[in-house]
Amino acid sequence: MEQRKKIFGALDDLMRSPIGDRLRERVFRELSTKEIHDLLQREQKPYKELMAYYQCALMEVETKFRVLNEQFSLAHDRNPIESIKTRMKSLESITEKLNRRNLPFSTQSIEENLTDIAGIRIICSFREDIYFLADCLLEQDDITLIQRKDYIENPKENGYRSLHLIVEVPIFLEHKKKMMKVEVQLRTIAMDFWASLEHKLKYKKDIASDQLTADLKKCADESAALDLKMDAIRKEIEVLKAPEAKAIGREVKHLPGGILNENQ
C-alpha cells in the first residue's frame, strides 16, 4: 500500500510538470474503457452524489414541462406534448466520451466538460409547439440558456431534425443551491419516429452506402413535409371551428340567464 502511494505521488508530480499534458494524453489513450470505468468506480461516492444532482435537475425540468402542458391544455383545449422521455448517461458512455476527448477522469471533469449527462426529450404534436414550449421554458427566471442548436431550421446532413437546448437549472440541497446542466431535445412525432429508426438501423454498424444515406435523407425530408402539412391542416380546422364557436356563443347569450337548459 505504501509503495502504491509513492508511485501515485510520483505520477502526480510528473503530471504537474511541463510534460504532464503529453503524458496524460498518452496514458489515457492507452487505457481501456474498463480500466477507466474501474478508476471512476473507486470514486463511487462523489460520482453517485453528482449523478443524484443531475437526476434532481432532470426532475425539475420535467416538472416545468408538465406544468406548461397542463396550462396550455386549459387555455387551448389540447395538449402540445405527446410524451416526455428522460435519461441519464451511463457510466460507460461517460468514460468513453471523456476518453475520446482526452479529458481528465474525475467528477469535476464530468461536470465542467459534459453537458448531456441528464437529458430530456419532449415529443410534440406540431412543429409550432416546439418553439412555443422552448420559449416558455426559457422565459422562466430560474432557467439559464447555455446553448441552442436548431436542427429544424438547419437540419443535419443526414436529415436529422430537432431543437436542442442546454439549460442550467438550480436544485436546492440541504444547505446550498447548485446549478446543474440539462440537455433538452424537442421534436415532433414524425421527427422522433425518423430519428429512432435511423439510430436503430445505423447504431454502431460500420455501413457505408450512398444509397442508404440518400434513402434515409429522403425519408427525413418526407417526414418534415408531413409535419408542415399537418400543421396547415390544424390551422385550417381552427379557422373552420371559429364561426361555429361564435354561433354557439350567440345561442347561449340569447337563452334565459345565458345558461343552457339540461333538457335542450
C-alpha positions in Angstrom: 0.0 0.0 0.0 2.8 2.4 0.9 4.6 1.6 -2.4 1.4 2.4 -4.3 1.1 5.7 -2.6 4.7 6.6 -3.6 4.1 5.6 -7.2 0.9 7.6 -7.4 2.6 10.5 -5.7 5.4 10.5 -8.2 3.0 10.2 -11.1 1.0 13.2 -9.7 4.2 15.3 -9.5 5.1 14.2 -13.1 1.6 15.1 -14.3 2.1 18.6 -13.0 5.4 19.0 -14.8 5.7 20.6 -18.3 5.4 17.2 -20.0 2.3 16.4 -18.0 -0.2 17.2 -20.7 1.5 15.0 -23.3 2.0 12.1 -20.8 -1.6 12.3 -19.7 -2.8 12.2 -23.3 -0.6 9.1 -23.9 -1.7 7.3 -20.7 -5.5 7.8 -21.2 -5.2 6.9 -24.9 -3.8 3.5 -23.9 -6.3 2.9 -21.0 -9.2 0.7 -21.9 -12.8 1.7 -21.2 -12.9 -1.0 -18.5 -9.8 0.5 -16.8 -11.4 4.0 -16.9 -14.6 2.5 -15.6 -12.8 0.9 -12.6 -11.0 4.2 -12.0 -14.3 6.1 -11.6 -15.7 3.2 -9.5 -13.1 3.9 -7.0 -14.6 7.4 -6.7 -18.0 5.9 -6.3 -19.4 8.2 -3.6 -18.7 11.5 -5.3 -19.8 10.1 -8.6 -23.1 8.8 -7.2 -23.6 12.2 -5.5 -23.1 14.0 -8.8 -25.5 11.7 -10.6 -28.1 12.3 -7.9 -27.7 16.1 -8.5 -28.3 15.6 -12.3 -31.3 13.4 -11.5 -32.8 16.2 -9.4 -32.2 18.7 -12.2 -33.9 16.4 -14.6 -37.0 16.2 -12.4 -37.1 20.0 -12.1 -37.1 20.4 -15.9 -39.6 17.6 -16.4 -42.0 19.2 -13.9 -41.7 22.5 -15.7 -42.8 20.9 -19.0 -45.7 19.1 -17.4 -46.9 22.3 -15.8 -46.7 24.0 -19.2 -48.6 21.2 -20.9 -51.4 21.4 -18.3 -51.6 25.2 -18.6 -51.7 25.0 -22.4 -54.4 22.3 -22.2 -56.7 24.5 -20.1 -56.2 27.5 -22.4 -56.4 25.9 -25.8 -58.3 22.6 -25.1 -55.4 20.4 -26.4 -52.0 19.2 -25.2 -48.9 20.3 -27.1 -46.8 17.5 -25.5 -47.4 13.9 -26.7 -44.8 12.3 -24.4 -41.8 13.0 -22.3 -38.7 10.8 -22.1 -35.8 11.2 -19.7 -32.5 9.5 -19.5 -29.2 9.6 -17.5 -26.0 9.0 -19.4 -24.4 5.7 -18.3 -21.0 5.5 -16.7 -19.7 3.6 -19.7 -20.9 6.3 -22.1 -19.4 9.0 -19.8 -16.0 7.3 -19.7 -15.9 6.7 -23.4 -16.7 10.3 -24.1 -14.1 11.6 -21.8 -11.5 9.2 -23.2 -12.4 10.3 -26.8 -11.8 13.9 -25.8 -8.6 13.2 -23.9 -10.2 14.8 -20.8 -9.3 14.1 -17.1 -11.4 11.4 -15.5 -13.0 12.9 -12.4 -16.4 14.1 -11.2 -15.1 17.7 -11.6 -14.2 17.0 -15.2 -17.6 15.4 -15.9 -19.4 18.5 -14.5 -17.2 21.0 -16.3 -16.9 19.4 -19.7 -20.0 17.3 -20.4 -23.4 18.9 -21.0 -25.5 15.9 -21.8 -25.4 13.8 -18.6 -29.0 14.5 -17.9 -31.3 14.5 -20.9 -35.0 15.1 -21.5 -36.8 14.6 -24.8 -40.1 16.4 -25.4 -42.3 14.9 -28.2 -44.7 17.5 -29.5 -47.8 17.2 -31.6 -46.9 20.0 -34.0 -43.8 21.9 -35.1 -45.1 25.2 -33.8 -45.5 23.6 -30.3 -41.7 23.0 -30.2 -40.9 26.7 -30.4 -43.8 27.7 -28.1 -42.6 25.3 -25.4 -39.0 26.3 -25.8 -39.8 30.0 -25.4 -42.0 29.3 -22.4 -39.2 27.4 -20.7 -36.5 30.0 -21.4 -38.7 32.8 -20.2 -38.7 31.3 -16.7 -36.4 33.3 -14.4 -34.6 30.3 -12.9 -33.6 28.9 -16.3 -30.3 29.9 -18.0 -29.7 29.1 -21.6 -26.2 27.8 -22.2 -26.5 26.6 -25.8 -29.2 26.4 -28.5 -28.9 24.3 -31.7 -31.8 24.4 -34.1 -31.6 21.4 -36.3 -35.2 22.0 -37.5 -34.4 25.2 -39.4 -30.9 23.9 -40.1 -31.1 20.0 -40.4 -28.0 17.9 -40.2 -26.7 16.5 -43.5 -28.4 13.1 -42.8 -31.8 14.8 -42.4 -31.9 14.8 -38.6 -34.2 17.4 -37.1 -34.7 18.5 -33.6 -34.3 21.6 -31.4 -31.6 21.2 -28.8 -31.2 23.3 -25.7 -28.6 23.1 -23.0 -30.0 24.8 -19.9 -28.9 25.4 -16.4 -31.4 24.9 -13.6 -31.0 25.3 -9.8 -31.5 22.5 -7.4 -32.0 23.2 -3.8 -30.0 20.9 -1.5 -29.9 20.7 2.3 -27.6 23.7 2.8 -27.0 25.1 -0.7 -28.3 25.8 -4.1 -26.5 24.2 -7.0 -26.8 24.9 -10.8 -26.9 21.8 -13.0 -27.0 21.4 -16.7 -29.7 19.5 -18.6 -29.9 18.8 -22.3 -33.4 19.4 -23.7 -34.5 17.9 -27.1 -37.8 19.0 -28.6 -39.2 17.1 -31.6 -42.4 16.3 -33.4 -43.8 12.7 -33.5 -42.5 12.4 -37.1 -39.0 13.7 -36.2 -38.8 11.3 -33.3 -40.0 8.4 -35.4 -37.4 9.0 -38.1 -34.6 9.6 -35.6 -35.4 6.5 -33.6 -35.4 4.2 -36.6 -32.3 5.8 -38.2 -30.5 5.2 -34.9 -31.6 1.6 -34.8 -30.6 1.0 -38.4 -27.1 2.6 -38.2 -26.1 2.5 -34.5 -22.6 1.1 -34.2 -22.8 -0.5 -37.6 -20.0 0.1 -40.0 -22.1 0.6 -43.0 -21.1 2.9 -45.8 -23.8 3.1 -48.5 -24.6 6.2 -50.6 -27.9 4.7 -51.5 -28.8 4.0 -47.8 -27.8 7.6 -46.8 -29.9 9.1 -49.7 -32.9 6.9 -48.8 -32.8 7.9 -45.1 -32.4 11.6 -46.1 -35.4 11.3 -48.4 -37.5 9.8 -45.6 -36.4 12.7 -43.3 -37.5 15.3 -45.9 -40.8 13.5 -46.4 -41.4 13.5 -42.6 -40.6 17.2 -42.4 -43.1 17.8 -45.3 -45.7 15.8 -43.4 -45.2 18.0 -40.3 -45.8 21.1 -42.3 -48.9 19.7 -43.9 -50.4 18.5 -40.6 -49.7 22.0 -39.1 -51.5 23.6 -42.0 -54.5 21.3 -41.6 -54.6 22.1 -37.9 -54.7 25.8 -38.6 -57.5 25.2 -41.3 -59.6 23.3 -38.7 -59.2 26.1 -36.2 -60.4 28.6 -38.7 -63.4 26.5 -39.6 -64.2 26.0 -35.9 -64.1 29.7 -35.1 -67.5 30.6 -36.7 -69.1 27.5 -35.0 -67.8 28.7 -31.7 -69.2 32.2 -32.3 -72.6 30.7 -33.3 -72.8 28.7 -30.1 -71.8 31.8 -28.1 -74.7 33.7 -29.7 -77.2 30.9 -28.9 -76.1 30.8 -25.2 -76.3 34.6 -25.0 -80.0 34.6 -26.0 -81.1 31.9 -23.6 -82.6 32.9 -20.2 -79.8 33.6 -17.8 -77.3 32.7 -20.6 -77.3 29.1 -19.4 -78.4 26.1 -21.4 -81.3 24.1 -20.1 -80.3 20.5 -19.4 -83.3 19.1 -21.4 -82.3 21.1 -24.6 
